[in-house]
Amino acid sequence: MLLAYRTMAVVAVAMSLSGAGVVSVMAAEDAALEKRLAEEKEARRACKVAICKAFAEPGSGAPVACSFTKTWRRTEILARIVGGSYIWGYGHVQCKADVKLDREGAGKALHDGQAKLALGKHDLNCSV
């Protein structure tokens, strides 16, 4: 009886230690993902600010050029997009784009009241 108890105790300790290792690795991955998402959000915000400045401050110069990334967590995809109608067997989805906007055209569009602003072709690359 005493031997069985000790064996069970050793097994329980080993299981808890291995579980703790898995939990700490998952926590580290979650922390890294949260950091990456915050950096992506800040980059998208900086791009929005640059585009708004191009509209607000007319002038010539280099076009506004931004590269940005958006990552959707698996949980977001399941809750917002799939909504239970499809089994999502993948992880996160990450999309990247490079945006270019003519600075002079943006300023004219806002201040002249009648201007056409055409965006060029933009590539969107996503990884699942």
C-alpha positions as CSV (number, residue, x, y, z in Angstrom):
1,M,0.0,0.0,0.0
2,L,2.8,2.4,0.9
3,L,4.7,1.6,-2.3
4,A,1.5,2.2,-4.4
5,Y,1.0,5.6,-2.7
6,R,4.6,6.7,-3.4
7,T,4.3,5.6,-7.0
8,M,1.1,7.5,-7.4
9,A,2.7,10.6,-5.7
10,V,5.7,10.4,-8.1
11,V,3.5,10.1,-11.1
12,A,1.3,13.0,-9.9
13,V,4.4,15.2,-9.4
14,A,5.8,14.3,-12.8
15,M,2.4,15.0,-14.5
16,S,2.1,18.4,-12.7
17,L,5.7,19.4,-13.7
18,S,5.2,18.4,-17.3
19,G,1.8,20.3,-17.3
20,A,3.5,23.3,-15.8
21,G,6.1,23.3,-18.6
22,V,3.3,23.1,-21.2
23,V,1.4,25.9,-19.5
24,S,4.5,28.1,-19.3
25,V,5.3,27.6,-23.0
26,M,1.7,28.4,-23.9
27,A,1.9,31.5,-21.8
28,A,5.1,32.6,-23.5
29,E,3.5,32.0,-26.9
30,D,0.5,34.0,-25.9
31,A,2.7,36.9,-24.6
32,A,4.6,36.9,-27.9
33,L,1.4,36.9,-29.9
34,E,0.0,39.8,-27.8
35,K,3.2,41.8,-28.3
36,R,3.0,41.1,-32.1
37,L,-0.6,42.1,-32.2
38,A,0.1,45.4,-30.4
39,E,3.0,46.2,-32.8
40,E,0.8,45.5,-35.8
41,K,-1.9,47.7,-34.4
42,E,0.5,50.6,-33.8
43,A,1.9,50.2,-37.4
44,R,-1.7,50.3,-38.8
45,R,-2.4,53.4,-36.7
46,A,0.8,55.1,-38.0
47,C,-0.4,54.4,-41.5
48,K,-3.8,55.9,-40.9
49,V,-2.2,59.0,-39.4
50,A,0.1,59.4,-42.4
51,I,-2.9,59.0,-44.8
52,C,-5.0,61.5,-42.8
53,K,-2.1,64.0,-42.9
54,A,-1.9,63.7,-46.7
55,F,-5.5,64.7,-46.9
56,A,-5.3,67.4,-44.3
57,E,-2.0,69.0,-45.5
58,P,-2.0,69.4,-49.2
59,G,1.3,69.4,-51.0
60,S,3.5,67.6,-53.3
61,G,6.1,65.1,-52.4
62,A,6.7,61.4,-52.1
63,P,3.5,59.3,-52.0
64,V,2.4,58.0,-48.6
65,A,3.6,54.4,-48.4
66,C,2.8,52.0,-45.6
67,S,3.3,48.4,-45.0
68,F,1.1,46.8,-42.5
69,T,0.0,43.5,-41.1
70,K,-3.2,42.2,-39.5
71,T,-3.3,39.0,-37.6
72,W,-6.6,37.3,-36.7
73,R,-6.5,34.9,-33.8
74,R,-8.0,31.5,-34.3
75,T,-10.6,32.3,-31.6
76,E,-11.5,35.5,-33.5
77,I,-12.0,33.5,-36.7
78,L,-14.1,31.0,-35.0
79,A,-16.3,33.5,-33.2
80,R,-16.7,36.3,-35.8
81,I,-16.2,34.7,-39.2
82,V,-16.9,31.0,-39.1
83,G,-19.5,31.3,-36.4
84,G,-19.9,27.6,-35.9
85,S,-20.9,26.9,-39.5
86,Y,-17.5,25.5,-40.4
87,I,-14.8,23.6,-38.5
88,W,-11.7,25.7,-38.6
89,G,-8.8,23.3,-38.4
90,Y,-6.1,26.0,-38.8
91,G,-4.4,28.5,-36.5
92,H,-4.1,32.2,-36.8
93,V,-4.4,34.1,-40.2
94,Q,-1.9,36.8,-41.0
95,C,-2.3,39.2,-43.9
96,K,0.2,41.8,-45.1
97,A,-0.2,44.7,-47.5
98,D,1.7,47.6,-48.9
99,V,-0.3,50.7,-49.5
100,K,0.7,53.7,-51.6
101,L,-1.3,56.9,-51.9
102,D,-0.6,60.0,-54.0
103,R,0.0,62.8,-51.6
104,E,-0.8,65.6,-54.0
105,G,-4.0,64.0,-55.1
106,A,-5.2,63.4,-51.6
107,G,-4.7,67.0,-50.6
108,K,-6.6,68.2,-53.8
109,A,-9.4,65.7,-53.1
110,L,-10.2,67.3,-49.7
111,H,-9.5,70.9,-50.4
112,D,-10.8,71.4,-54.0
113,G,-14.1,69.7,-53.2
114,Q,-14.1,68.0,-56.6
115,A,-11.2,65.8,-57.3
116,K,-10.8,62.1,-58.2
117,L,-8.4,60.0,-56.3
118,A,-7.6,56.6,-57.6
119,L,-5.7,54.0,-55.7
120,G,-3.3,51.8,-57.6
121,K,-3.4,48.0,-57.4
122,H,-2.4,46.7,-53.9
123,D,-1.4,43.2,-53.2
124,L,-2.7,41.4,-50.1
125,N,-0.8,38.4,-49.0
126,C,-2.3,36.1,-46.3
127,S,-0.8,33.1,-44.5
128,V,-3.0,30.6,-42.9
